[in-house]
Amino acid sequence: MSRSLKQWKEAASLIIAAKHARVAAPARPSTDKKPCNYQLLLLKRQRKTAFASAHVFPGGVIDSSDFSHKWLEVFKYVGVSSNNLDLPDLQGKPRPWPVTVSRNERGLPSDVAFRICALRETFEESGVLILSQQHSPNESNTMASCYHGGLSKADLRDWQKRVHNDGSSFIDLCHELKAVPDIWSLREWFHILTPQFLKKRYDTMFYLCAMDIPPAVHIDDVEMVKTEWSSPIDILKRFGQHEFTLEPPQLIQASSLQKFPDLQELHEYATKKQLLGTDDWMPIPFIAKDGLLITLPGDDLYPSDVTYNTNQQMRRLDETREEAKERCQNLFRVHVNDMRPTALFCNIQLPYGLPSPLSGNENEWKELPS
């Protein structure tokens, strides 16, 4: 695929999975059906923002300060230098372009900057401040935690506003607390670009972060209007009941993560998965006789000549979506009605350890057990 970033804004997002205190950790094997002992953090967006009224994972657009060489002074608090940032060695593994390209010789590597972006945006939007006063190797089984350094709720809200108005204030906050963004607690999960037919397009790295203590959440009241903690199955159920609005990436991840009812199991899996590399997802839409379907890599309909040309005409099918499904052996696609996903089909093993989502549709999701 040819590559141009001009039409996509680079961004990072964080999937926070936090221990759900009301459900005890299960002792049975993961193949048994059992209650989920963690919940995912979703934020409901304002109507006048991108992805209006959708429930999304915290995240946002990269800021120049995320690459700043000033971060190197911050990392000295935990004895880490520019030569010892200690992220997983993924040389020779498939990696998304945004986190491998060299940008600023004086600044941070892209891989580090995108993790900082995910943590900065998470604090800006939700008030969840994932910092650390010690360096934990990325392969460690230690889960993330919040660190406020004794700041009051009022002080935290003030810093939240300052970071929202100026991304470089996140550097100042870390100096104030003598703590660092806990980049080592983030597990690289997947990478996706917004489909070409949408006006607002993002090139987004998604990370997963496990927390054994649920953090307090304080939304920014600027971009977000509500927070929700829900298990993957509850997310699908409430989406099927039209309580939630989800974009395809959130829908796919909720469907994938329901395979992991235990937080420790998920954390250990994500730690191993990121060492395998990460694939690029460029969703490709088709207009069928009865509506829109969006294909992803691995689907039989997914074209081999994908480019990043935003002027490319929408592909059309002279058949219904069901007819297109019946003639294909390998499926990884989403059916969309009125810009809302209504069905997800996946019968392939996704590469590089990313768990495959379970197929389903609105009628099935709304009947899922609570």
N, C-alpha and C positions, 0 to 999 in steps of 0.2 A: 504494500500500500504506500502511495506517496503521502507525504506528511506536510501539513501546514497548520500552524496553531492560530492563525489570524482570526478565524471564525469561531474559535472556542476559547472561553475563559478557563484558565487552569484553576482547579479547586481541589479541596480535600475534605473528606467527611469521616466521621467517627461513629462506629457502631458500638455503643456501650452496653455491655451485658453485665448486670449487677445482681448479686445474690438476692433472692426473694425470701425474706425472713420467715414468711408464714408457711413455707413448704420445706420440710426436712430433706436433706440430701438423700437420694434413693440409694439402696444397697443392691438392687437387682441389676442384672446385665442390661446394657443399653438397648438390646433388641426387644426388651419387654416394653409395653406401653406403661408409662408412669408419668406422674405430674412433673412439670418443668420447675426447677428450683431457682430460676433466674428470670429477669425481665429485661426488655430492651427499652431504651429511652427514645421516645419519639417527640418531636416538637411540631405543633401545628402552626403553619405559616399564616401571616396576615394576607388578606385578600389582594392587597395592592403590591405584593412582592412576586418574584419569580416562583413558579409552581404554587400559585395562589390557593390558599386553604388546604394544601396538601400536608399530610403527616410525613415528616422527613427525619432522618438522622441529623444530628448537629453537624454543621460544616459550612464552608463558604469559600469565597474566591481567595486565591493566593495574594499576599501582599509583599511588596518589595522588602519590607522589614524582616520577613521570614527568612530571607537569604543573607541578612546583614552580618558582616564580620564582627559586629558588636556582640553577637551571641557567644563568640569564643571566650570573651571575658566572663560571661555568665557561667559557662560550663566549667570554668576553673574552680567554682565552688565545690564541685564534686570530684576534682582531680582529673578532669577529662580535657584533652587538648585536641587540636585540629587533626592530629595524627592518630588519635585514639578515641574516636567517637563510638566505636565498638558496636556498629550495626551488623546484622548477619552478612557474611561474605557470600554474595550471590553472583560473583563473577562467573560468566559462562552460562548462567541461567537466564531464561527469558524474562525480560523486565519491560514495563511500560516506558515509553519514550520520556515522559515528563520527569521521572525520577532518576534518569541516567544521564541526561544531557548536561554538559558542562556549561555554566552560565557566567559565573563571576569568580575569577581566580582568588580574590580576597575574601569572598563570602563563603557561606556554607554549601556543602554538597546538596544537590537537589533532593536526594533521598531524605536528608535531615530536615530541609526546609519544608517539605510537604507534611512531615510529621508535626512540625511546629505549627504549621497552618491549621492542621486538624485540631490541635490542642487549643490554639488561640481562639479559633472560631467557636469551639465548644464552650469555652469560658465566656466569650462575648455573648453568645445566644442563650446559654443555659445557666451560667454562673458556676458550672462544674470546673474546678481548678485542679487539674491533674499535674501536680508538681512533685518533685522529690528532692530531698537533701542528701541523697546517696546515689551512687551509680550501681544499677543492677543490670548484669549482662542480659542481652535480649533473649537468650535462650533459657533464662531463669523461669521457674514455675511460679515466681512471686507475682501476685496480681497487683494491679494499680490501686492507688488510693489518692484521696484528696489531701492537699496540704495548704492551709490558710495562714500558717505562722502567727496565729493569735489575732488576726484581723477581725474586727467586728463585722456584723452583717451590713451595717451602713458603709463601712470602709470597702467591703467587697463590692457592694453595688456601685460605689463611686468608681472603683477601678474598672468594673465591668463597662461603665459608660465611657471611661477614658479610653479603654482598649477599642470599644466600638468606634469612637471618633478618630482614633489614631492607632494603627496596628503596632507602631513602635513602642507604645506605652506598655505592651506586654513585656518588653525587655526591661523597662523601668520597674515593673511589678516584681519580676524575678530578682532584680537587684535588691529591691526593698525587703524581700523575704529571704534573700541568700539561698535561693532554691532554683532548680532548673526544670524546664519542661520534661516530663518523663517520657521521652521519645522511645525508650527501651521497652515500655509496657505496651506499645502499639504493635499489632501484628498486621503486616501487609496482607490485605484480603482480596480485593479485586479492583479493576480499573475499567471505567466505562465512559463513552462519549455520548452526549445528547444527540439523538437522531438529527440528520441534516435538515429535515423539513420544518423543524421548530425554529422560531426566531431567536430565542435565547438559548445558547448552546454552551455546555460546560464539559471540560475534560477533567474528570474527577478520579482521584485516588481514594479508595475506601480502605479504612483500617478498622480492625476489631480490637476492643479493649475489654478485658474482664476485670471486674471489681467485686471483692468479696463483702464489701460494705456499701449499701446503696447510698449514693451521694445526695445531698440536699440540692434542689434545683430552684433557680430563680431566673425566670425568663426575662429577656431584655425589654419586652413590651414595645419594641420597635419593629422587628421582623417577625416575632413570634407572639401568639396569643394564648397558647395552652401547652401544657406538658402531659405526656401519657407514659406510664410504665406498664408494659404489657408483655406477656410471654409471646413467642412466635405464633403459637396456635391461636391465642386470643386476638392477635393482630389480624390474622386471616379471618377469624370469625366476625370480628367487628367490621372489617372491610366488606365481607359478604353481606352484612346487615346494613351497609351504607352508613355506619357510624364513622368510619375512617375513609379518607381519600389517600390512596397510595399511587405513586408513580411506579413504573415497572421495576426499577432497581430495588426499591423497598419491598415490593411484592415478592420478587424472586428471593431476596434474602430471608424474609420471614418464612417462606416455604422451605428454604434450604435448612435454616437453623432449627426447625421443628424436629429435625433428626437428632438433635443433641439436647436431651432433657436435663443433663447435668452440667453445671457451669465449669467444674474442674475438667471434665471430659472435653468440653468445648475449648477451654483455654489451652489444654495440652495439644489438642488437635491443631489449633491455629498456630501454635508455636512450631510444630513440625511442618505444617502446610506451607508457611512462608518461605521455607528453605528450598522449596521446589520451583519457585518462580511465580510469575503472574502474567496472565494473558491480557491482550487488548480486546475489549468488547466495543464494536461499532455496530449498534442496532441498525438493521436495514428494513424499512417498511415496504409493504406491498399493498396495493389497493385491489381487493378481490371484489367479486360481484356483490357480496353482502356486507362489505365493511373492510376495516383496516386490520392487517396483521403485521407484527414486527418480528423479524427473525434475528437470531443471534448465532455466533459462530458454532458450527457443528450441525446446524439444521440443513437438511437436503436442499432447501430453497435458498440458503445463504449463498450469495454470488461469490465467485472467485476473483472478480475484478473490482473489489471495493476500493474507492478512492475517497479523499477528503474534499472533494469538489462539491460545494454547497449549491451549485447551479444544476446539479444532476437531476434529471426528471424522475418523478416518482414511478417506480416499477408497478406494472399492472398485471393482474391474473385474470384470464378468461374462464374463471370458475369460482365457486364459492369457497369459503375458508374450510368447510368440512370436506369438500372434494379435494382441496389441496392437501389436507391432512391425511386423507385416506391413501393418496398415491405416494406419500413420502414414508420412508422407513425410519429416518433419523429426525427427531423433532426437538427443537429448542426455540419456541416462539410464544408470543403473547397476542391474544385477540383483544382488540380495542373497539369499544363503542362509545361515541361521543366523548372521545379523549379520556375514557376511563377503561383501564384493563378489566376484562370480564372473564378471561380464561388463560391458563398457563399450561403449556405442554412441554414436557422434557422427558425423553427416554434414553438419553445418552449420558455417558460418564464425562464430566467436565475435566479438562486437563489441569495439571499442576495442583491436584489435591483439592480444588474448590468443590465443596459438596453440591451435588446436583439437586435442584428443587424438585418437589413432588408435584405432579400434574394435578390440576383441579380447576373448578370454575366457581362463580359466585354462589350458585345454588348449593354446591357441596361445602364451600367454606362457611356459609352462614349456619350450617347444621353441625359444625364441629363441636365436640364437647368442650365445656368451659374448663 
